[in-house]
C-alpha cells in the first residue's frame, strides 16, 4: 500500500522520491524538479509538504493547465508562510522566489514543473500606439449636428442674419427670466451654503420643493419620488438607462426631439419611430404605434407639449395613449419640459394625472418655463401608484445618478425660492408672447404659396410643410433651407433633423419685429422659386 499524498489516503502508483531535508531550500526544489520521474505527482507532494510545515498555511485553488507535457499549477497560500497580496512574477525557484521563511507575497503562485514560476497568462505589450475611440463614441450621433454641419450656410451679406433655428429663448435677449428667479440665485450664493457637493440625487429640501410644486391629488409626490439632474437632458438619459438594455427598443415620436435617438443608439438600443399626424394637429397615429410594440419594447416616449411641433395633446388623446401602454404593459417616459407652456384656450394635464396603472417617469426642468436653459437643472418625477417599478427602478436611478454628482448645487439652493416666489404674471407674459408670435408666423406663412404651416398650441415652435412639387429648384428640405440662408439670411431648421423631411421648424422666441421681417423674407424667397403645377405639366408636354 502506498500513501496518496494528495488525498491523504492509501493508493497505488509509483513511490515518491525521498523528501529533501529542507523543503524551502532552493537547492532542494531544484533537485526535486530534476529527479522526480512523475512531475505531476511531485507538485502534489510539495503542496502537502507546504501544508505540513507551515501550520496555518493552506494550499488551495489548484489548477491544472491544458498543457499536459508542461504542467502548471496555481497555488494560493495564506497564513504564516505568506505575506502580501501581489501576484509574484516569474522567477526561477533557485532564485529569490523562495526563501527559508517561506514564500514572500501571498496570493497566486504559478508553479511550473520545470522548476520556474510563471504568470498563468502571459502579458503582451503593444509595439506601437493604437488608441481608438470607444464603440459608444462611434455610435453617438446628433442628427441635428449631422445635418447642420453638412450644410453650406453663407448668409447674404446685404441682409442681417435672423436665426429661427435655435431652441434657446435667451438668444435675442427679449425674454429675460423674472427678477425673483435672479434674486433666489443671489441669495443662494450669498448664503455660502451651497458651495460643496450635494447628494447625487439632489438636496432633500430641493427635492421636496419640486414634489410640493407638482403634487396633485391624482398624482401625489414626495421627495423620494424626485431625482434632480443636470438639466432635462440628463433626466431623459437616466430614464432611458434605467428602463432599457442593449437590444431592447424604445418608441419615439416622429417628428421628435433628436436627443432620444442620440442616447439610445449609443447604448445599443433600437429606436422605433411612431408617426405624428400634421393633419390632426400632430396627434399620434395610435394604430401604427401599436403595431410597433413587441416583447423587447421597454419604453414609450411621449413628448407633450411637443418639440418640434408645438402641439398639445388633449385629455382624450392622452387617455388613448395610456390605454395602449396599459394593454401592452409598456412604461412611459414623459418628456414634459414644456409642461404648463400651453396657450390660453388649450389645456393638457400631465400624463401621470390620468394614469391609473401605467408607471411613468416624467422629465422636466427649469430651462424653458423659467427661461434659464444654461442653469442646467432638471428632474425626474417617479409616478408609480401600483408599485410596478418597485424598489429596483428607484435604486437604479440612484445608482445611475452617482455616475456624476448631479445638478448645480447653487441652483438647487435657489430652487425652493424659484418655485415658490416666481409670480404668475411672469408665466402669463411669456405664454402670451409665444402665442402672439406663433399667430403672426402662422398667418404670414399661410399666405405663401407652397407652404403649409401647422398652428401650434404651446411650447416655442411651429412646423411648416413644404410642397416640394412647387419648388423644383430644390431637392429636399435641407436644400430649401440652405438656399434660404444664402439668399435671405433666414435660418430655419430643416425637419430632416427630426426624421421628418419636407418640413422646417421655426422657433417663435425672436422679437416680434424680427419675426415679421423673417416671414417677409421667406415669402419673397418662395415667390421667386415657386412653380405652379400647371406650368410644370406644360413644360413637360413641350
C-alpha positions as CSV (number, residue, x, y, z in Angstrom):
1,X,0.0,0.0,0.0
2,X,1.3,3.4,-0.9
3,X,0.2,6.7,0.5
4,X,-1.7,9.0,-1.8
5,X,0.0,12.3,-0.9
6,X,-2.7,14.5,-2.4
7,X,-5.8,12.9,-0.8
8,X,-4.2,11.7,2.4
9,X,-5.2,8.1,1.8
10,X,-3.6,4.9,0.5
11,X,-3.5,4.1,-3.1
12,X,-1.4,2.7,-5.9
13,X,1.2,4.3,-8.0
14,X,4.9,5.0,-8.2
15,X,6.8,5.6,-4.9
16,X,7.5,9.3,-4.4
17,X,11.1,10.5,-4.3
18,X,12.6,10.7,-0.8
19,X,12.0,14.2,0.6
20,X,15.0,16.6,0.8
21,X,15.7,17.6,4.4
22,X,14.8,21.2,3.8
23,X,11.7,22.0,1.8
24,X,12.4,25.7,1.5
25,X,15.9,25.2,0.2
26,X,16.3,26.4,-3.4
27,X,18.7,23.5,-4.0
28,X,16.1,21.0,-2.6
29,X,13.5,22.4,-5.1
30,X,15.9,22.2,-7.9
31,X,16.9,18.6,-7.2
32,X,13.3,17.5,-6.9
33,X,12.4,19.1,-10.2
34,X,15.4,17.4,-11.8
35,X,15.0,13.9,-10.4
36,X,11.3,13.4,-10.0
37,X,10.0,10.9,-12.5
38,X,6.4,11.7,-12.0
39,X,6.3,15.6,-12.0
40,X,2.6,15.6,-11.8
41,X,2.7,13.7,-8.5
42,X,5.7,15.8,-7.4
43,X,3.7,19.1,-7.3
44,X,1.1,17.4,-5.2
45,X,3.8,16.2,-2.8
46,X,5.2,19.7,-2.5
47,X,1.8,21.2,-1.7
48,X,1.3,18.6,1.0
49,X,4.7,19.4,2.4
50,X,3.9,23.1,2.4
51,X,0.8,22.4,4.4
52,X,2.5,20.2,6.9
53,X,5.5,22.5,7.5
54,X,3.7,25.8,7.8
55,X,0.8,25.0,10.1
56,X,-1.9,27.5,9.1
57,X,-0.7,27.8,5.6
58,X,-3.2,26.4,3.2
59,X,-2.7,25.3,-0.4
60,X,-5.8,26.0,-2.4
61,X,-7.1,26.9,-5.9
62,X,-5.1,24.1,-7.5
63,X,-5.5,24.4,-11.3
64,X,-4.1,22.2,-13.9
65,X,-3.1,23.7,-17.2
66,X,-4.2,22.3,-20.5
67,X,-0.6,21.5,-21.5
68,X,0.0,18.0,-20.2
69,X,3.6,18.0,-21.1
70,X,4.4,21.1,-19.2
71,X,2.1,21.0,-16.2
72,X,1.4,24.4,-14.4
73,X,-0.5,25.0,-11.2
74,X,-2.0,28.0,-9.5
75,X,-1.3,27.9,-5.7
76,X,-3.0,30.4,-3.4
77,X,-1.5,30.4,0.1
78,X,-2.2,32.3,3.2
79,X,-1.1,32.0,6.8
80,X,2.3,32.4,8.4
81,X,4.3,31.4,5.4
82,X,2.9,34.1,3.0
83,X,2.8,37.8,3.1
84,X,1.2,40.5,0.9
85,X,-1.2,40.1,-1.9
86,X,0.7,40.9,-5.1
87,X,1.0,38.3,-7.8
88,X,4.6,37.0,-7.8
89,X,6.2,37.5,-11.2
90,X,8.1,34.6,-12.8
91,X,11.4,33.8,-11.2
92,X,13.4,30.7,-11.0
93,X,12.9,28.6,-8.0
94,X,16.6,28.6,-7.4
95,X,16.5,32.4,-7.2
96,X,14.7,34.8,-4.9
97,X,11.2,33.4,-5.5
98,X,11.5,31.2,-2.4
99,X,13.3,31.8,1.0
100,X,13.9,29.9,4.1
101,X,10.9,31.5,5.7
102,X,8.5,30.6,3.0
103,X,7.0,32.5,0.1
104,X,7.1,36.3,0.2
105,X,3.9,37.6,-1.4
106,X,0.6,35.9,-0.5
107,X,-1.9,35.1,-3.3
108,X,-1.4,33.4,-6.5
109,X,1.8,31.4,-7.2
110,X,2.2,29.8,-10.6
111,X,4.4,26.8,-10.2
112,X,5.8,25.2,-13.4
113,X,7.1,21.7,-13.1
114,X,10.2,22.7,-14.9
115,X,11.2,24.5,-11.8
116,X,10.2,28.1,-12.6
117,X,7.4,30.5,-11.7
118,X,5.3,32.0,-14.5
119,X,2.1,34.0,-14.6
120,X,-0.8,32.0,-15.7
121,X,-1.5,34.5,-18.5
122,X,1.5,35.8,-20.5
123,X,1.3,39.5,-20.8
124,X,1.7,41.1,-24.2
125,X,2.6,44.7,-24.9
126,X,1.8,47.0,-27.8
127,X,4.6,47.6,-30.1
128,X,3.1,50.9,-31.3
129,X,0.4,53.4,-30.3
130,X,-3.1,52.4,-31.3
131,X,-5.6,54.4,-29.3
132,X,-9.2,54.0,-30.6
133,X,-12.5,55.7,-29.8
134,X,-15.0,53.5,-28.0
135,X,-18.0,51.9,-29.7
136,X,-20.2,54.2,-27.7
137,X,-18.4,57.3,-29.0
138,X,-18.5,55.9,-32.6
139,X,-22.2,55.2,-32.2
140,X,-23.1,58.6,-30.9
141,X,-24.7,60.9,-33.5
142,X,-26.7,64.0,-33.1
143,X,-28.9,64.2,-36.2
144,X,-29.2,68.0,-35.9
145,X,-25.5,68.5,-35.9
146,X,-25.0,65.9,-38.6
147,X,-27.3,67.8,-40.9
148,X,-26.5,71.4,-40.0
149,X,-22.7,70.8,-40.0
150,X,-23.1,69.5,-43.6
151,X,-24.9,72.5,-44.8
152,X,-23.3,75.4,-46.7
153,X,-24.5,78.3,-44.7
154,X,-23.3,81.5,-46.3
155,X,-25.7,84.4,-45.4
156,X,-26.5,87.2,-47.8
157,X,-24.1,89.9,-46.8
158,X,-26.7,92.6,-47.6
159,X,-29.2,91.3,-45.0
160,X,-28.6,90.7,-41.3
161,X,-29.0,87.1,-40.2
162,X,-32.2,86.1,-38.5
163,X,-31.8,82.7,-36.8
164,X,-35.1,80.9,-36.3
165,X,-33.3,77.6,-35.6
166,X,-32.1,77.6,-32.0
167,X,-34.5,76.4,-29.2
168,X,-32.8,78.8,-26.7
169,X,-35.2,81.5,-25.6
170,X,-32.4,83.7,-24.3
171,X,-30.6,84.3,-27.7
172,X,-32.1,87.6,-28.6
173,X,-32.4,89.0,-25.0
174,X,-36.1,89.8,-25.3
175,X,-37.2,87.1,-22.9
176,X,-35.3,87.5,-19.6
177,X,-36.1,85.5,-16.6
178,X,-38.0,87.0,-13.7
179,X,-36.3,89.2,-11.1
180,X,-37.5,86.7,-8.4
181,X,-35.5,84.0,-10.1
182,X,-32.4,86.0,-10.2
183,X,-32.8,87.1,-6.5
184,X,-33.2,83.5,-5.5
185,X,-29.8,82.7,-7.1
186,X,-28.1,85.7,-5.5
187,X,-29.4,84.7,-2.1
188,X,-28.2,81.1,-2.6
189,X,-24.7,82.4,-3.5
190,X,-24.6,84.9,-0.6
191,X,-25.6,82.2,1.9
192,X,-22.4,80.3,1.3
193,X,-24.3,77.1,2.0
194,X,-24.2,75.6,-1.5
195,X,-20.6,75.6,-2.4
196,X,-19.9,71.9,-1.7
197,X,-21.1,68.6,-3.1
198,X,-24.8,67.7,-2.8
199,X,-26.2,64.1,-2.7
200,X,-26.1,62.7,-6.2
201,X,-30.0,62.8,-6.4
202,X,-30.1,66.3,-5.0
203,X,-30.7,68.1,-1.7
204,X,-33.6,66.6,0.2
205,X,-35.1,70.1,0.7
206,X,-34.9,70.9,-3.0
207,X,-36.5,67.6,-4.0
208,X,-39.3,68.2,-1.6
209,X,-39.8,71.7,-3.1
210,X,-40.3,70.1,-6.6
211,X,-42.6,67.4,-5.1
212,X,-44.7,70.1,-3.4
213,X,-44.9,72.2,-6.6
214,X,-46.1,69.3,-8.9
215,X,-48.0,67.1,-6.5
216,X,-51.7,66.9,-7.1
217,X,-54.3,64.5,-5.6
218,X,-54.5,62.4,-8.8
219,X,-50.7,62.1,-8.8
220,X,-49.2,62.7,-5.4
221,X,-45.4,63.2,-5.0
222,X,-43.0,63.1,-2.1
223,X,-39.3,64.0,-2.0
224,X,-38.4,60.3,-2.5
225,X,-40.2,60.5,-5.9
226,X,-37.9,63.2,-7.2
227,X,-34.4,62.9,-8.7
228,X,-32.6,66.2,-9.5
229,X,-30.5,66.1,-12.6
230,X,-28.2,68.2,-14.7
231,X,-30.9,69.6,-17.0
232,X,-33.8,67.7,-18.5
233,X,-31.4,66.1,-21.0
234,X,-29.7,64.1,-18.2
235,X,-33.1,63.3,-16.8
236,X,-34.0,61.7,-20.1
237,X,-30.7,59.9,-20.3
238,X,-31.2,58.4,-16.8
239,X,-34.7,57.3,-17.6
240,X,-33.7,55.5,-20.7
241,X,-30.7,53.9,-19.0
242,X,-32.8,52.6,-16.1
243,X,-35.5,51.1,-18.3
244,X,-33.6,49.7,-21.2
245,X,-30.9,47.2,-22.0
246,X,-28.9,46.8,-25.3
247,X,-31.1,45.0,-27.8
248,X,-34.3,46.5,-26.4
249,X,-36.3,49.0,-28.4
250,X,-38.0,52.3,-27.5
251,X,-40.9,54.0,-29.2
252,X,-40.0,57.6,-30.2
253,X,-42.3,60.3,-31.9
254,X,-41.6,61.3,-35.5
255,X,-41.0,64.1,-35.8
256,X,-39.4,64.2,-32.4
257,X,-36.6,65.6,-30.3
258,X,-33.4,64.2,-31.7
259,X,-31.7,63.5,-28.3
260,X,-33.8,60.4,-27.8
261,X,-32.2,58.6,-30.7
262,X,-28.7,60.0,-29.9
263,X,-28.8,58.5,-26.4
264,X,-30.5,55.2,-27.4
265,X,-28.4,54.3,-30.4
266,X,-25.1,55.0,-28.4
267,X,-26.3,52.4,-25.9
268,X,-27.2,49.7,-28.4
269,X,-31.0,50.3,-28.1
270,X,-33.2,50.2,-31.2
271,X,-35.3,53.2,-32.0
272,X,-38.8,52.6,-33.5
273,X,-40.5,55.8,-34.8
274,X,-44.2,56.3,-34.4
275,X,-45.9,58.8,-36.6
276,X,-47.4,62.1,-35.6
277,X,-50.2,63.3,-38.0
278,X,-49.9,67.0,-39.1
279,X,-53.5,67.0,-40.4
280,X,-54.7,66.1,-36.9
281,X,-52.6,68.8,-35.1
282,X,-49.8,66.2,-34.7
283,X,-51.8,63.6,-32.8
284,X,-50.2,60.2,-32.6
285,X,-51.1,57.5,-35.1
286,X,-52.2,55.1,-32.4
287,X,-52.8,52.2,-34.7
288,X,-49.3,52.5,-36.2
289,X,-47.8,53.0,-32.7
290,X,-49.5,49.8,-31.5
291,X,-48.1,47.8,-34.5
292,X,-44.5,48.6,-33.4
293,X,-44.7,47.1,-29.9
294,X,-43.1,43.7,-29.3
295,X,-41.6,41.8,-26.3
296,X,-38.4,43.9,-26.4
297,X,-40.2,47.2,-26.2
298,X,-39.1,48.7,-22.9
299,X,-40.2,52.3,-23.1
300,X,-42.7,54.6,-24.8
301,X,-41.6,58.2,-25.1
302,X,-44.3,60.8,-25.2
303,X,-43.4,64.5,-25.7
304,X,-46.2,66.9,-24.6
305,X,-46.2,69.7,-25.4
306,X,-44.1,68.8,-28.4
307,X,-40.7,69.8,-29.7
308,X,-40.5,70.3,-32.7
309,X,-44.3,70.6,-33.4
310,X,-45.6,72.9,-30.7
311,X,-48.6,70.6,-30.4
312,X,-50.5,69.9,-27.2
313,X,-52.5,66.6,-26.7
314,X,-56.0,66.8,-25.5
315,X,-57.1,64.9,-22.4
316,X,-58.9,62.4,-24.6
317,X,-55.9,61.7,-26.7
318,X,-53.7,61.2,-23.7
319,X,-56.1,58.7,-22.3
320,X,-56.0,56.7,-25.6
321,X,-52.2,56.7,-25.3
322,X,-52.4,55.4,-21.8
323,X,-54.7,52.6,-22.9
324,X,-52.2,51.4,-25.5
325,X,-49.4,51.5,-22.9
326,X,-51.6,49.6,-20.4
327,X,-52.6,47.0,-22.9
328,X,-49.0,46.0,-23.6
329,X,-47.5,46.8,-20.2
330,X,-45.1,49.4,-21.5
331,X,-43.9,52.1,-19.1
332,X,-43.9,55.7,-20.3
333,X,-41.1,58.3,-20.3
334,X,-43.0,61.6,-20.4
335,X,-40.8,64.5,-21.7
336,X,-42.7,67.4,-20.1
337,X,-40.0,70.1,-20.2
338,X,-42.7,72.4,-21.8
339,X,-45.3,71.4,-19.2
340,X,-47.6,74.3,-18.5
341,X,-46.3,76.2,-21.5
342,X,-49.8,75.9,-23.1
343,X,-51.5,78.7,-25.0
344,X,-54.7,80.2,-23.5
345,X,-57.7,78.3,-24.6
346,X,-55.9,75.0,-24.6
347,X,-55.4,72.6,-21.7
348,X,-53.4,69.5,-21.3
349,X,-52.9,67.7,-18.0
350,X,-49.8,65.7,-17.1
351,X,-50.0,62.1,-18.2
352,X,-49.5,61.0,-14.6
353,X,-52.7,62.7,-13.6
354,X,-54.6,60.4,-15.9
355,X,-52.8,57.1,-15.3
356,X,-54.4,54.5,-13.1
357,X,-51.9,51.7,-13.8
358,X,-49.2,52.8,-16.2
359,X,-45.9,53.7,-14.4
360,X,-44.4,57.0,-15.7
361,X,-41.1,58.7,-15.4
362,X,-41.8,62.4,-16.0
363,X,-38.8,64.5,-17.1
364,X,-38.8,68.3,-16.7
365,X,-36.7,71.2,-15.6
366,X,-36.2,75.0,-15.3
367,X,-34.8,75.5,-18.8
368,X,-37.9,76.6,-20.8
369,X,-40.6,77.7,-18.4
370,X,-38.2,79.8,-16.3
371,X,-36.1,80.8,-19.4
372,X,-32.8,79.7,-17.9
373,X,-31.5,76.7,-20.1
374,X,-27.9,77.3,-19.2
375,X,-28.5,76.7,-15.4
376,X,-28.8,73.0,-16.1
377,X,-31.3,71.9,-13.5
378,X,-33.8,69.2,-14.3
379,X,-35.7,66.4,-12.6
380,X,-37.3,63.1,-12.9
381,X,-40.7,62.6,-11.2
382,X,-41.4,59.0,-10.4
383,X,-45.1,58.1,-10.7
384,X,-45.6,54.5,-9.7
385,X,-49.0,54.3,-8.0
386,X,-49.3,50.5,-8.2
387,X,-45.6,49.8,-7.4
388,X,-44.9,48.4,-10.8
389,X,-41.4,50.0,-10.8
390,X,-40.9,48.8,-7.2
391,X,-37.6,49.4,-5.5
392,X,-35.4,48.3,-8.4
393,X,-36.1,51.2,-10.7
394,X,-35.8,53.7,-7.8
395,X,-32.5,52.1,-6.7
396,X,-31.3,52.0,-10.3
397,X,-31.9,55.7,-10.7
398,X,-30.0,56.4,-7.6
399,X,-27.1,54.3,-8.8
400,X,-27.1,55.9,-12.2
401,X,-27.2,59.4,-10.7
402,X,-24.0,58.6,-8.9
403,X,-22.1,58.5,-12.1
404,X,-21.9,62.3,-11.8
405,X,-22.7,64.5,-8.9
406,X,-26.0,65.8,-10.3
407,X,-27.3,69.3,-10.7
408,X,-25.5,72.6,-9.8
409,X,-25.7,73.0,-6.1
410,X,-26.2,76.7,-6.2
411,X,-29.3,76.3,-8.4
412,X,-30.5,73.6,-6.1
413,X,-30.1,76.0,-3.2
414,X,-32.3,78.6,-5.0
415,X,-34.8,76.1,-6.3
416,X,-37.4,76.3,-3.5
417,X,-37.5,80.1,-3.8
418,X,-37.7,80.0,-7.6
419,X,-40.7,77.6,-7.5
420,X,-42.5,79.4,-4.7
421,X,-41.8,83.1,-5.5
422,X,-41.9,83.4,-9.3
423,X,-45.1,85.4,-9.9
424,X,-47.9,84.1,-12.2
425,X,-47.6,87.2,-14.2
426,X,-44.2,86.1,-15.4
427,X,-45.5,82.8,-16.8
428,X,-48.5,84.5,-18.3
429,X,-46.4,87.1,-20.0
430,X,-44.1,84.5,-21.6
431,X,-47.0,82.4,-22.9
432,X,-48.8,85.5,-24.2
433,X,-45.7,86.5,-26.2
434,X,-45.2,83.0,-27.6
435,X,-48.8,82.7,-28.7
436,X,-48.7,86.1,-30.4
437,X,-45.5,85.3,-32.3
438,X,-46.9,81.9,-33.3
439,X,-50.1,83.6,-34.7
440,X,-48.0,86.1,-36.6
441,X,-45.8,83.4,-38.2
442,X,-48.8,81.1,-38.9
443,X,-50.8,83.9,-40.5
444,X,-48.0,85.3,-42.6
445,X,-46.7,81.9,-43.9
446,X,-50.3,80.6,-44.6
447,X,-50.4,83.2,-47.4
448,X,-47.3,81.9,-49.1
449,X,-48.0,79.5,-52.0
450,X,-46.3,76.1,-51.4
451,X,-46.0,76.4,-47.7
452,X,-48.3,74.7,-45.1
453,X,-47.8,75.9,-41.6
454,X,-49.4,74.0,-38.7
455,X,-50.7,76.2,-35.9
456,X,-49.1,75.2,-32.5
457,X,-50.9,75.2,-29.2
458,X,-47.9,75.5,-26.9
459,X,-44.1,75.3,-26.4
460,X,-41.9,77.5,-28.6
461,X,-42.1,76.0,-32.1
462,X,-44.1,75.9,-35.3
463,X,-43.7,73.4,-38.1
464,X,-44.1,74.4,-41.8
465,X,-44.7,71.9,-44.6
466,X,-43.0,72.5,-48.0
467,X,-44.8,71.3,-51.1
468,X,-41.7,70.3,-52.9
469,X,-43.5,69.7,-56.2
470,X,-43.9,73.5,-56.4
471,X,-40.2,74.1,-55.8
472,X,-38.3,72.2,-58.5
473,X,-35.1,74.2,-57.8
474,X,-34.6,72.2,-54.6
475,X,-34.2,68.5,-53.9
476,X,-35.4,68.5,-50.3
477,X,-36.0,70.5,-47.2
478,X,-32.2,70.7,-46.4
479,X,-31.5,72.2,-49.8
480,X,-34.5,74.6,-49.4
481,X,-33.4,75.9,-46.0
482,X,-29.8,76.2,-47.1
483,X,-30.7,78.4,-50.0
484,X,-33.0,80.4,-47.8
485,X,-29.9,81.3,-45.7
486,X,-27.9,82.1,-48.9
487,X,-30.5,84.4,-50.4
488,X,-32.4,85.8,-47.4
489,X,-30.2,85.3,-44.3
490,X,-33.0,83.5,-42.6
491,X,-32.1,80.1,-41.0
492,X,-34.9,77.6,-40.2
493,X,-34.0,74.1,-39.1
494,X,-34.8,71.5,-41.8
495,X,-37.2,68.9,-40.3
496,X,-35.0,66.1,-41.7
497,X,-33.1,66.7,-38.5
498,X,-36.2,65.3,-36.8
499,X,-36.6,62.5,-39.3
500,X,-39.5,64.3,-41.0
501,X,-38.5,65.5,-44.4
502,X,-40.1,68.4,-46.4
503,X,-40.9,70.4,-43.4
504,X,-38.9,73.1,-41.5
505,X,-39.1,74.2,-37.9
506,X,-39.5,77.9,-36.8
507,X,-38.6,79.0,-33.3
508,X,-41.0,81.7,-32.2
509,X,-39.0,83.3,-29.4
510,X,-37.5,86.1,-31.6
511,X,-38.7,89.6,-31.1
512,X,-41.9,90.4,-32.9
513,X,-40.3,92.8,-35.5
514,X,-37.7,90.1,-36.4
515,X,-40.5,87.6,-36.8
516,X,-42.3,89.9,-39.2
517,X,-39.0,90.5,-41.2
518,X,-38.2,86.8,-41.3
519,X,-41.7,86.0,-42.6
520,X,-41.5,88.7,-45.3
521,X,-38.1,87.3,-46.5
522,X,-39.5,83.7,-46.6
523,X,-42.4,84.9,-48.7
524,X,-40.0,86.7,-51.1
525,X,-37.9,83.6,-51.3
526,X,-40.8,81.3,-52.1
527,X,-42.3,83.7,-54.6
528,X,-39.0,83.6,-56.5
529,X,-38.8,79.8,-56.6
530,X,-42.4,78.7,-56.7
531,X,-43.7,76.9,-59.8
532,X,-47.4,76.1,-60.3
533,X,-48.1,72.5,-61.2
534,X,-49.9,73.5,-64.4
535,X,-46.7,75.2,-65.7
536,X,-44.7,72.2,-64.8
537,X,-47.1,70.0,-66.8
538,X,-47.0,72.3,-69.8
539,X,-43.2,72.3,-69.7
540,X,-43.1,68.5,-69.7
541,X,-45.6,68.3,-72.6
542,X,-43.5,70.5,-74.7
